[in-house]
Amino acid sequence: MPSARSGATAPSRGEPSRGGSSGGGSSLGPGRTAYAGGWHARRVTERHAILTVWESGFDWSPGADVDHTDVHVEGAVAVTFASRVWESPVVELPFAATELIPSWNARTPAGTWLLVEGRVGEEDVWGPWFTFARWAEDDPTGESPVTRTTVRDQHLESGRVETDTWLAAPGHGVERWQLRLTALALPCDEIVWPTVTLVAGAASRFDIRPDEPTSVRGVGRGSEVAVPPHSQRLHVDTFPEWDNGGQSWCSPTSTTMLLEHWGRGPEPDEVAWVGHAVDPEVVHAVRRVFDRAYGGAGNWAFNTAYAGSRGLRAYVTRLRDLGEAEAFVAAGVPLVVSVTFREDELDGAGYATSGHLLTIVGFTAEGDVVSNDPNSHRIASNDEVRTVYAREQFERVWLGSDGGLAYVMHPRDVALPAPPSEPNWV
């Protein structure tokens, strides 16, 4: 059985509520980290996050045959698949989390796919297994026997699955959790099974007040990583079957930028199917991350899984402030992050958004954020992608009240910065 890499210990017995601190008051952060003067140096409500990762020891057990009908393919009939199963060890948390986000890096040869499930525990009670994803690298028009998708309408008393995330219900929390992967393959004499190189879960509990001070400028000042720019606006009104084209392709466009930075983007023969020469790598990414039930290309786990399928080590986590993001940039590792804001909340953006993915590629000498923003001021040009955003404004619209969501994507031979004592990256 594989051993996990994280800082998880025995669970506490709090009774959290969504959007509020437990125990009726503020709590200290998880302790001093390598980044002096950051959020942990002052009292805050709560900024708890622990990432647990498995990268070896995937001992698969034989499973029963599975009959599956792809409801997203018209006229589909039940198909029988051989299966084998891997269950993670149980992860016990030192706090009651309000959120759990899974990640995985895998390859699915033709005729195979993965079922990704999770379950959470509270007090002495385990909830039932729920589905995070039915996932394959390709789609049914290519080599996949199933449609890549999440599953709607998974609601329990203790919480619900919101696309790619488990969200605890008010009055409930995640004190322990577990993931399960089922590898499925069309039966044949010699099955080539999916290969899995990483499974991870990010459990978090954040409650950040809007009046908390901005993080102190740190080790990333004056550093910038050279990341190729791509504008999603170049693809507006193209391929409308994928969430109406480039209008909403921020996540795969950002993922493409990081893949190309690391030299892991698709080759010309892989993107020839696109049929045009305008950044076809972005369209290819959209096809490889599109979530049919969600109806979009912004599934966080699907984006990091795509990066993982191209040889990067990739996962979703939450960071506590821009001081932690600076540590990544100083180590030469750019990030993809998620922001939400009104147009007057982020000067220079030129738009408003209820959810947008962009990159952090550097920091100015003054500590402001250098971003390759795929929305490019709503101008269809790669020359408009690089943008500098004021640190105070950017941190506020990134962190919100739930913490700074981030995609971490890097080659295995590129070291990450040392994690904090309560590790939200490894």
N, C-alpha and C positions, 0 to 999 in steps of 0.2 A: 504494500500500500504506500502511495507517495506521501512524503511529508510536506506540509504547507510552509510557505515562507510568509510570515506576518508577525504581528505583535499581539495577537488575540490571546486572552486569558479567560479566567472564570467569569461568567456573566454577572452583571449587577441585576437587581430586581426592581428597577425603576418602573414607573407607569407613565410613559411619555405620551404626549399628544402632538399631532402634526402642527408644526409652526410654533411650538412653545417649548420652553425649557421644562425639564422634569424637576420635581422636588420644590417647586415654588420659587426658585431663585436662580441667579447666575452661577455658572461653574467655571473653574479654571480650565484652560486647555490641557492637552495631554502632557505638558511638560516642556522644558527647554529643548530646542532643536539646534541645528547647526546655524540657524539664520537669526543672529542677534537682532533684537529690536522689532521682530515681527509680531504677529498677532498674539503669540503666546506670552509676550512681555506685559500685557495689560489684561485686565479682567474683561471677559466677553461673555455672552450668553453661552453658546455651545458651538464648537467646531471640531466634532469628532469624526474621524474617518480612518478605517483600516482596510487595506487591500491585502487579500490572501491569494497566493498564486501557487499553482502546481505546474511543474514543467517536466516531470519524469515520473516513472513508476506507474504508468497507466496500465493496471492489470485488469483486462477485460474479462467478464464472465459471460458464458453463452446465454443467450436469451431465447425466448419463444418466438416463433414466426409471428409477424405482424401484418395484418391486412389493413391497407391504407387506401382511401379514395381521395384523390386530390380535388377538393371542391372548387378550386380556382381554375380548373380546366374543364371546359364544356364537354359533356358527354363522357367524362372519365368514369372508369369502372374500378372496382377494388383490385389492388395489386398486392401480392404476397411478397414480403421481404424477410430475409434472414436477419437476425439481430444479435448484437452482443452489447453488454452494459458495463459502464464504469460509474461508480458512485464515489464522490469525494468524501474524505473524512468530515465529521461534524466540526464546524467552527463555532467555538464559544466566544462571545463578545464581552468586553468589560463595560459595555454600555448598551442600552436598549436602542437599537438603530431604528430609524424611520424609513430607511430606503436600502435596497440591495440591487446592484447592477452587475450582471454577469458579463464575462468576456471569454472568448475562446479563439485559439489559432489552430486551424485544421486544414487538411486537404481532403476533398471528396472526389475520388475517381469516378469515371462515368458509371452511372447506375447505382450510386450510393448517396446517402445523406445522413444528417445528424438530427436527432431530437434532443433538445436542451431543456431540462426541467429543473425546478428548484422547490425547496420547501423550507419553511421557517418555523421556529419554535419559540414559545413564550411560556414563562413559568415552567411547568412540567409537561406541557402539552405540545405535540407536533401537529402542524396543519397538514393537509393533504398535499401531494405533489401537484404542481401547476406547470404549465408550459411557457417557457420563454421563447422558444423558436423551433421551427422546422427549417433547417438550414442546409444549403448546398452552395458550392461556389458558383455554379452555372444555373440556368433555368431550363424549363421543359423544351424551349426551342433549340437548346443546345444539348448538353450531356446529362442534365439532371433529370431524374425520374419524378421529382416533385417540385412544386412551386415554393420558393423561399418566402417564408411568411411568419409573422407572429399570430397569436390567436386572440380574438376579441372576447369580451364579456366573461372574464375570469374574476369574479368577485366573491370574496369570503368575508366572514364577520371580522377577521383580523386584518384584512387589507385587500388589495387588488393588484393585478398586473396591468400597468400602464405602458403598453407597447413593449419596451425593453427593460422595464424597471418594476420591482416590487415596491409598492407604497403601503406602509402600515396605516391602518385606520385610526381615527382619533381614539385615544385611550388604549392603544395597543403598540407593541414594539417588537423588534426582532432581537431576541437574546441569543439565539443560535440559528445556524443555517447550514444548508447542504445543497450541493448541485448533483445532478445526474445526467450523464450523456448516454444516449443509446445510438449506436452506429447501426445503420440499416443498409442492406445491399440486396440487389436482385440475386436470387439463388443461381449458383452455377457450380461446376466441379471445383474450381479454385477461385474463391472470392478474393478480390483485392479490396480490403476494407479501408474506410477513412483512416487517416493518420492524424493524431492530435498531439500538438507540441506545447500547448499552454491552455490552462483553464484558470480563470480568476473570478473573484467576486469582490466588489467594493461596497462595504457596509458603512453607512454614514448617519450622523445625527447632527444637523446644523440648525442654528437659530441665530441669525445675524441681524442686529438692529441696524436700521438705515442711518443712524447717527454715529455709528462707530467710526473712529478715525481711520484714515488711509494708512496702509502699511508703510513702514520706513523703507526708503530706497536702499537696495542691497547690492549683492555681488554681480548682478546682471547689467548694471549701468554701463553704457558705452559699448555694449556687445550687440552684434546683429549677425544672424545666421543667413547666408545667401540661399533663399528659397525661390524657385521659379514661380512667377505670378501666373494665375489663371483667373479669368473673370467668368462667373456663371452667367452674366448678362449676355455673353456671346451666344448663349443657347436658348434664349427666350423664344417661345413659340416653336421649338423643335421637339420632336419625339413627345407629342402631347400625351401619349399613353402612359408616360412615366411622370405623373403629377404635373402635367401641363408644361413640361419643359423647364428651361433654366431658371425660371422665376424662383423656384424653390430648391435648387440644386446646390445649396451652400455647403452641405456636409461632404458629398463626394468630390466637389471641387477642391475643398480644403484638404481632403485626404489625398487627392491626386497631387497637390503641391508637395506634400511631405514625401510621398512615394518617389516623385521625381528628384527631390533633393537627395534622397538616399540612393538614387540610381536603381530603383525597383519599379519604375513605371512600365506599362505594357509596351511591347515591341510593335512596329508597324503592321506586321502580319496579324497580330491579335486584334487590332482596332480597324482593320480593313473593312469589316462588316458595317461600320458606321456610315460609310459612303461619302464622307466629305473630309476636308483637311483642316477644319476649324477646331482645334483642340479636341480631336476625337478621343483622347485619353480620358477626358472628363465624361463623355457619353458612355465609354466603356465602364467606368467606375459606377455610374448610375445604374447600369444594367446589373452589375455585380453586387449592389447593396440594396436594390429596391425591395421593399417590404410590401407584399401584395395586400395583406389585411389592413395595414396602417395606411397604405396608399401613397407612400412617399419614400424618398431616398435618405431620410434623416435618422434612421434607426442607428443609435450609437454603437451598439454591439456589432451590427452588420458592417459598419464602416471599419471598425478595428479588425473584424474577422477578414475583411477583404485585404487589408494591409498585411495581416498575418499570412494569408494565402500567397502573398507575393514575397514572403521571406523575412518580413519584419517581425519583431517582437512587439505586440500591440495589445493594448487594453484600455478600458475606460476607468477613470477614477475621479475623485473630487479633491481639489486643492483648497487650502485654507486662505490664501491671499497671494498677491503678486510677488511677495518675497519668495514663496516656493516656486512660482513660475520663473523668477529670475535665476534660480539655481539651475533649472533645466537649460535656459539659454546660455548661461555661463559655461555649461558643460557641452554646448554645441548641439543641443536637442530642442528643436522647435516643437510647439504644441498646437493642437486644434482645441478650441474652447467654445463654449456656448454662451451667448449673451441675449438679453431681452431689454428693450428700452423704447421710450418715446423719443421722437426726433430731437426734442430739446434737451435730452439727457446725455447725449454723446456728440459733442461738437465735432463737425467735420465729416460725420458719417453720411448725412444727406438723406436719411431714411429712418423709418421706425420699424420695429419688428417685435413680434410676440415669441420669437425663437429663431436664432441665427447662429450658424457655425462659422468661425473665422480662425485665423492663425495668430499666434504670438511668435514672432521671429526675432524680436530684439527689444532693447530698451535704449533710449537716448541717454546722454550724459546726465540729464536732469531726472531720469527715471521714468519718463513717459513711455508708453507702449508702442512699439513698432509692429504693425500687423499687416499681413497680406490678407486683405478683406475681399473675398470673392464677389461681394455685391458691388464693389468698385464705384461707389457713389452713384449707383444706378446708371453708370455709363458703360457701354459695351466695348471695353478696351482693357487689355492686360496691362497697359501703361498706367491705368488708374487704380491698380490693386493695392500697391504699397501705400500705407497710411500711418500717420502718427496720431495716437489718441492720448488725451490727458490722463495721467495715472489715476487721479481721484475719481474721475467719471468712469473710466473703464473698469476699475476694480468694483465700483458700485453696481454697474449693469451686468458684470460677470458673476459676482458672488450672489447677488440678490439676497434671499434669506436662506437658501438651500446649499450654498457652497459652490465653488468654482468647478464646474464640470470640465473635464479635459480628456482628450485622446492622447495617450503616450505611445509613440511609434518610433522604434529605433532598431538598428541592426544589433544582433547579440554581442558583437565585438566592440560596441560603443557603450561605455559605462555611463550609467545614470549618476546624478549626485547622491551623496549619502542621504538616506531617508531620515525623517524625524523619529522621535522615540515612539510615537504612535504612527506606524508607517502607512502612509497612503500611496506609496509607490515602493517597488522593490526591483 
